[in-house]
Structure formats: C-alpha cells, structure tokens
Amino acid sequence: MPLSPRLFTKISLQIMLIVPFVVQTVGAVAVVGYLSYRNGQKAVNDVATQLRNDISDRIQENLTYLVAIPFQTFESYDATLSQNRIDINNGRDVEKFLWKQLPAFPHVAATVFVNANQQFFGAERQEDGALVIRASEVENNHSLTTYTTSPEGERREITNAGKPNWDPRKRPYYKIPVQKKQAVWGTVYPHITGEFLYIAAGKPIYTKAGDLQGVWMTSLNLVMFGDFLSKLKIGKTGQSFILERSGEMIATSTEEKPFKNYPEKVVELPEQRVERLKVVNSSNAITQKASQALLEQFHDFQNIQASHQLKFTVDGKNYFVQVDPFRDSKGIDWLVVVTIPEADFMNQINANTQTTILLCLATLIMAILLGILTARRIIRPVERITTASEAIAAGNLNQQVEVSSIIELGKLANVFNGMTNQLKDSLDALHLANEELEARVEQRTGELRQEKEKSEQLLLNILPAEIADRLLRTNESPAEHFEEATILFADIVGFTSISARIEPLQLVAGLNQIFSAFDQLTEKYGLEKIKTIGDAYMVVGGLPASRPDHCEAIANMALDMQAYMENVKNIFGESLQIRIGINTGPVIAGVIGIKKFIYDLWGDAVNIASRMESHGKPGYIQVTDATYLKLQNKYLLEPRGTIEVKGRGEMMTYWLLGRREGILATSTGEVNNC
C-alpha cells in the first residue's frame, strides 16, 4: 500500500533524524569486518612466526650436526695415531688410512694430511661417489696428482696431474690452524676443478717436543648444505639461504650456486675462474630483496647479533623474513635467513574480506536509498531558507520563505521571515559604513603583521631564538657565562688549493651545498651554529639554552658530517675530506656592539677546540680529554696520544670513531640504548 502524502503533513524533525541509524548500522558492519580482517592478519603473523622459528630451528640443528663432522674425524684420526696404527711419516700409509675413513663419514667431501715438508696426501669423494687419492710429494715434483683406487685403497691410474711445485701450506686450511695452534675452520675456497665450493677445517699435529708435523684437513662440499635447504618444506613457496657476515652466499634452497664461474677466463688453475656470489647480487629476486631488506634495517650483516623478524615486498607481494646467527666454537659465524610469502596464508582471509566488503556495500546502498527518500523531505525547506539567506547576505533583504509542513522547520521559517523584516531598515543604513571600516582595518592590520613578521624572521636568521627574544623585549643581551658547553670546529682539507683551481662562483656554490647540509644537521640535533669563516664551520652545543646531552649531540653531528663528506661526490670534481676538532669546557657567549649583531663565543675552551681541528688529521675527529670523559661510555674512541698544542703545551687527545653497538642517535641529539 503506497504511503499517503497526508502522513507527512505534520511530522517531528526528531523522527526524521532517526535516519542516521542506518549509517550507524553500516558503520558497525564495517567495523566488524575490519576487526575480522585484522584478527585474521594477527593469526597469520602468529602462524608465520611459529613456522619461521620451526624452520630456523631445524636448519640450526642440521648445521650443528654437519659442522661438527670434521672435528669428529680429527678425534678418530688422533685416536688411530695415538695407537700407532699409522705412520705419520709414511705418505702412502696415511693416504690409504684416509681413503678408508670416507665410507665412515658419508658427508665428508675430502680428507687430507699436509706435512710440514710441503707434501699432501688425501682421499676425496667424486661427484659420482667414486673415491680417489690425491697426492703431492717429492716423487712427483710436488704436483697435485689424482689417482683412481683399487677396492683396497691402492693407487691405480693417474686421471689428472697439476703443475709442479704446488705448495698446500699456503692454503687457508693449513695456515689458519697453524696460526691458531688448534683445530679451527678455514675459509671457504673453490675446489681445484673450479666446479664446487668447499669449506675445510684443520687441526695441527705436533711432536712431543712441540715441533709441527703437519695438519689434518677435512672438507665439506657446500652443495650438501644447499641440498638440505632445498628439501625443507617452508610453507607453500617459502625459501631459505645461508650467508657469511661478508655477505657472500653459503647455500640456498633455490638450488642457485653460491659462486659464479667464468669458463672463458684465461687462468693458470681452473679454481681461479670461480668468484664468490654476494647475496645482494643473487639472481633470485626473493633472496636479493631479503638481503637488501636486512642491510636497510641493520646497515651491515656484522650488526645482526640476535634473532630478528621483519617484512619486505617484492613485486607488490609481502614476505615474512627471519634471520638467526649461527656460530660454533671453531670459527663458523653465519646467518640463516628464512622467507615465507604472506600470500601462503592470506588467500582465504582476502576472500572473506571481499565477501565482507560486498555485504557492507549492499547495506550501504540500501541505507543510501532510504536516506534519500527521507532527506528530501528535510532538504527542500532548508534549501529555501538557505537561498533566502544567501540573498540577504548579498544585500537583498526583500526575502520571504514558504512555511514547511515539518513543525520545527515551519517555526524556523516564521522566525526567519520576521527577522528579515526587522533587519531590513537597520542593515540598509549600517551596511555601507561597516564594509568600508572593515576594509580599512583589515588592510592596515595586514600591513603591520607582514612588517612585524619580516623583522622577527630577519633577527632569527642572525641570532638564536632566545637571544633574539631578549633583544626584542629588553633591547639588550649581555654576555653570559656557561659552565660547560661543547664546541666543534670543522675545516675542509685542501680547500686553499681547490679554490685556486676552480671558478669563484663554483667554489661558493660548492661551499653552500656542504654548509647547507651541515646546517640541516645543526637543526636535527638542536645545536647552535656560530659562524663560518671561509671553509671553516663552527657550531656549539649546550647554549644559549643549557642541555645535559650537548656533548653527545656534537659527537653525533661530527660523525654525520664525516659520513656526509665521505659520501658526497663531484662537488669540486674530486673527493673531499674534513678535519674536525671538539672540546668541552666553560665559555662566555653573547652579542657585542650595537650594529650588525653577531652571537659569538669567547674563552680558552673555544681556542682549544680550534687547536683540535688545526692539529687533527684529514678524515678524523679529534677530541680533548674533557670531551673523551663525556663520550667514553657511549662512543668508540681511540687514544691518539699526547700532541704539542700551541699555547697549551702537551695535551692528551683522542680520535672519535663512531657509536658503540646498540646506541642510536635521536633527532634531539639524545643517545638511546637499543
């Protein structure tokens, strides 16, 4: 049954305002859908975290098992040696013994004994599983020769012979254990064929008199680590990889080789065609982006000292990543990285979210249709009043509006019509006078405001805000004594020679670029720039407003200035270095004179800071003992020793090298522990 227009003859505005309930209903549905989505995301994050932890634990357990194998072989070898079952001086006896050990250690790629006389005796497992003997001895002129073997481990045919006078003692698997005088890992090295990467552990053997007899060496093929990673099921499409602190790859689950081989390269040995692969240069986009995300977060792989979890994006897709350090007591220091696509978990949640959105849209459309029908009943009389009001505002007071059937709006229309009649006569007389007076006042006020802002801004560009405010209020700024402040002087090395080679405009433009960057650092750390003299830059912390962290703020700015000068390129067509000096002590600061104000510092502390810069070295930050005592617990400093300082005699100074690990600088100059 259609609604009769008579139903709306008299109706309360309060009833009409019930319509917003519809909007509230839509909002409630939207909030429920949003919370459902967020809870789903939280559940995904929890599951992804658990999965990453489980996969990382499995990798760590397997790595622990694998890297312990070489040292288990050493225990076996030493036991055999202590029982006099082999003659360490008989190379044939040693190589046959090592050949027999390979079946007992199926994960070992090669096992070797290198004696102190340059001789090499060992056994190796080929890619097809065959066992061969490799030897370099006096009889073959120290050429690394490969032999096939009989079932008893005896030499048979020669399959490969290297160049004469090969010295295995120069290899890291010999040198490092000898230097450490204990069983340790060597470095990753390419196999002599150039087809694989090995990592070897070595253990030196000594006589009872303490003389070196040689080194046991056991190698693992990095292919073994990659095979293990590729067999792990990480979600649906997750990946993992292992890298060294240098950023070089150890292994990856994607079966990508951890090295590049250049077969066309002309070399003496095939192994010289091998180049280690950096993870940031990986051909796999996920491996590459994950490693770049870690570098953006930690700046250097060396800074990752604990387990961390983060996210990164590749081609619009989010990935969870976990990195865990892996170490053993023998020198291994690797990072294990596990990546899992968010899409592995989010597909169902996204489908539910789409359904929720469609339901919200349907509800919204229904609410809008109902709102339109009811709103029209209110909007039309309001529009009539609005139109009449706009006409009155334009100066036309001859306005009367139709009285609405809605009770409240009808009353409003009656009041409005009466108001227009009362205002018509009075507003006609006052309108012109008010417009003229307001225009004149606004114009004059604007002019005064602009002039005041220009004057204050000009003064702020010359003096610190507190000093400028004092001058504006009292017209005086006496010099003040500060018990402690930190002063920094910086000077561009070789600027005089640079200025003689380039045009003045180019010189000024370059200086402006550098000093503008320094000014930004001054703002960042809340410091006070004092002045520039030629290529010299002076800044102070701890005044005109006292602050307890002035020394740390100056140290942070000095390190950032140094980093900026190391990274800036081609300002004057060549690389630049900066020399920085810092001192902490009492100063006098203030404005002198009555014209061309300048805020300056005086005192012995200022002179010493200048001497720290002039007596420093290019690219270094030299600080006094007073500054060192303020910074020693939060920053890395190195003693320079005593130097002769003009007017002061011998002084102990230090080099400021950087922040300690776990210390971050805030924008106010404060230093926080992470």
Buried (B, 14 or more C-beta within 10 A) or exposed (E): EEEEEEEEEEBEBEEBEEBEEBEEBBBEBBEEBEEBBEEBBEEBBEBBBEBBBEBBEBBBEBBEEBBEBBBEBBEBBBEEBEEEEBEBEEBBBBBBBBBEBBEEBEEBBBBBBBBBEBBBBBBBBEEEEEBBBBBBBEEBEBBBBBBBBEEEBBBEEEEEBBEEEBEBBEBBBBBBBBEBEEBBBBBBBBBBEBBBBBBBBBBBBEEEEEEEBBBBBBBBBBBBBBEBBBEBEBBEEBBBBBBBBEBBBBBBBBEBBBBEBEEEEEEEBBBBBBEBBBBBEBEBEBBBBBBEBBBEBBEEBEEBEEEBBBEBEBEEEEBBBBBBBBEBEBBBBBBBBBBBBBBBBBEEBEEBBEEBEEBBEEBBEEBBEEBEEBBEBBEEBBEBBEEBBEBBEEEEBEBEBEBBBBEBBBEBBEEBBEEBEEEBEEBEEEEEEEEEEEEEEEEEEEEEEEEEEEEBEEBEEBBBEEBBBBBEEEEEBEEEEBEBBBBBBBBBBBBEEBBEEBEEEBBEEBBEEBBEBBBEBBEBBBBBBBEBEEBBBBBBBBBBEEBEBBBBBBBBBBBBBBEBBEEBEEBBEEEBBBBBBBBBBEBBBBBEEEEEBEBBBEBEBBBBBBBBBBBBEEBBBBBBEBBBEBBEEBBBBEEBEEBEBEEEEEBEBBBBBBBBEEBEBBEEBBBEEE
